[in-house]
């Protein structure tokens, strides 16, 4: 049984499901489901873990059942987070909540959102001393061309 809370964000109301806390027997029942067990294995593989902890498994259940992400969207979400060098299930959950609040409910919408909000945009603008504003369409086109057509990449210092 789901419970919800009503939030006022940017002058609009958002209904957000409250994260349920599943006990060990509930999690064991979920793991017994072949489809969920497959998802659990896939997610743990992406996150470079042998298994997910009960809290991480609880987060996966929350993302799929309460936020309504299907298997494809959940896997895309995890792939995206790993590509951004974030392998924490807590981070994955935060991004899932953000996408749910934005109304992202399928892989197509998620791909469009990720493309529109490439991390490279802000990094490139910052390198030119530009901060505190969004990237203009023309700037996006140039940056996309640098990365997609010319094959440039960002070099990060470790």
N, C-alpha and C positions, 0 to 999 in steps of 0.2 A: 504494500500500500504506500503510494507516493504522497509526500507532502510538498507543498510549494511555498515560496516566499515571494512577495511582490516588492520589486525594487524600482526606484526612480533613478534612471541614469540618463543624463543629457536631456532632461525634460520629457522623457518618455518612460512609460511603465514597462517593465519586463517581468515576466513570471518565470522564476527559476526554480527547478526542482531542488529540494534539499537532499543532500547526499545521505543515503541510508548507510548504516553500518551493519554489514552482514556478519553473522557469527560463523564459526568454523563449519558447522553442519550445513548451513546454507551455501557456503562456498564449495564444500565437497559435492553437494548436489549439482551445482552449476558446472563444476569440473567434470562431472559424470556425463554431461551433455556433450556429444561428440563434436558438434560445431563450435561450441564455446571452448572446448579443450584445444581444438585446432587454432582458434584465435589466440588463446593463451600462449601456445607454443610459438606462433608467429610473432607476437608482440615481444615475448621474452627473447627471441632470437634477434629481433631488430635492436633491442636495448642491450644486447650482449650479456644476458643473464641466463643462468641455467633454469631458474624458475622465478616467478614473481612472488613477492611476499604477500601475506594476506591483505595488507593495506593496498598494495599495488593491484592485486586482483579485485579488491573492492572498488578501486578507481576505474578499472576496466569495465566492471559491471555497471557502475554509475554512468560512464560515457555511453555505453551501448543501450542500456535499458532506460535510464532516466533522461539522458539528453537526446536519446533517439538516434544515435549514429548507427548506421548499418555496418556490416563487415568491411565493405569497400572503403567507406569514408573513414572508419577507424584505422584501417591499415594505411591509408593515405596520410592521415593525421600523424601517425607514428613515424612513417617514412619522412615526412616533412620535418618533424622535430629532430630526428636523427641527422638529417641533411644540414640542419642548422646547428649541429653539434650539441644538442640537448638530449641526453639519454635518461633523464629522470622522469619517472611516471607522474610525479607531481607536476612537472612542467607540461607534460602531455595533457594532463587533466585541465590545467589552467588555459591552455590553448583551445581545448575542446569547449570549455565554458565560454570563452570569447567567441568562438565560431558559432556556438548555439545562440548566443545573444545577438549576433549579427544576422541570424537566420540562415546560416549555411547548413544545408541539410543533405547535400549530395556532393559527389566527387567533382563534378563539373564546376559547381559554384566555388568549391574549395580551391580548385586549380586557378580559377579566375582571380580569386582573392589573393592567393599566394603570388601570382604573377604581378598583380597591381601593387603589391606591397613588398617587393624584393628588398632584402636587407642591403643589397649593394647600392640601392638608390641613396639611402641616407649616408652610407660610407663615402660614396663619391662626392656628394654635396659637401660633406664635412671636410673632405680633403681640399676642396676649393674654398673653404671658409664660410660656407653657407649653412646656417642652422636656423631652426625655429620656423620653418615653413614647409609646406608640402612640395613634392616634386611636380613640376609642370609637365604637360603632355610631351612637349618637344624635348625636354631633358630626358624623360623616360625613353623616348624613341632613340636618342643618341646612346644612352647607357645600354639599352637592349641591344643595339647594333654592336657596341663594343664587346659585349659578352657573347651574344648569340651568333653574330656573323663573323666577327674578327677573332673570336676565341680568347679574348683577354680574360684574366682572372685576377682576383684580389690576392695579394701576397700579405699574409699576416705574420707578424713577428711573434715568436714564441718565447 
